[in-house]
Amino acid sequence: MALLELHDVHAGYGPLTVLNHLSLSVDSGERLALLGRNGVGKSTTLKAVMGLCALKAGRIVFDGHDLARLAPHQRAHLGLGYVPQTRDVFPSLSVEENLVAGLKGRPRSAIDEAYGWFPRLAERRHNGGTQLSGGEQQMLSVARALLGQPRLLLLDEPLEGLAPLIRLELLNALKRLTEQTGIAVVIVEQQIEEALQYAQRAVILDRGRVVHDGTSAALQADRDALERHIGMAIETH
C-alpha cells in the first residue's frame, strides 16, 4: 500500500476549484518531483494534503488514515512534514530557538541532528532568523521540519531565490537525509533539472490533474514532453 494516496481529488479556495480529478500516490522512501507551469495546482496539492485548502471531493489517505476530518496539526502528528514557499522562519528567535520549535516533544539534544545535516546552522546557532541568508533560512526551515521525524516531507519550491551553489548544497543534504532515514519527499520546484536529478519519479500537472507520470530519468531524456507540458527544455547529459 502506498504511503500517500490522492483519489479523484477536487480542492481549492472558496468558490475556486484548482485541483480537478487529481489522483496520485507516493510510496515510502520515494522522492517525487511535482512539476508544471505556474498556476496548475502544484502548491495547492501540498496544501490539500496538509489541510490548508478546502477538499471539495475525493479522498486523501496517509498511512491508511483518511485525512478529510483531520486538522493540519493532527496530520503533522501522523507523520506529515511541510516546508512552505514562505519558509516561515520565526524572525525574533535564534536559529537554535527555531529548531527547538520543531522538536515535538523530543529532547533538546536532538537539535544536534540538525547541525549534522546543515553545518552552516551550527555556525549560526545564536543568530536571529532575520540575520540569515535566504539559503540559511531554507536550511533552517527544512531542518526544523525534519526534527519532527516525518515519514513524508512536502517541500514547496525550496530552491527559489537561492544561488546555484546553495541549491546544490541543500539538495545534496536532502538526498543524504532521505537515503539515511528512508523518509519520502514530494518536492514542488521550478528548477526543473535540479529537481529531476534529485527525484526518482516525476509527475507533471496541468489544469489540476496529472498529465505525465514516470521516472525522472525518462523525463530528462524526453525533451518533447518537457516542452509540451512545462514550456521549457533542459540540457540532457
VENLINVEN-V550065 format. One record per helix or strand of 2 or more residues. SS is the DSSP state (a for helix, b for strand). FROM is the first residue (numbers start at 1). LEN is the number of residues. Records with the same first field share a line. If there is no record, write none. Layout:
SS=FROM-LEN  FROM-LEN
This chain:
b=4-10  16-11  31-5  54-9  65-2  80-4  152-5  184-5  201-6  209-7
a=42-9  72-7  95-6  108-10  119-5  129-3  134-14  164-18  192-7  216-6  223-7
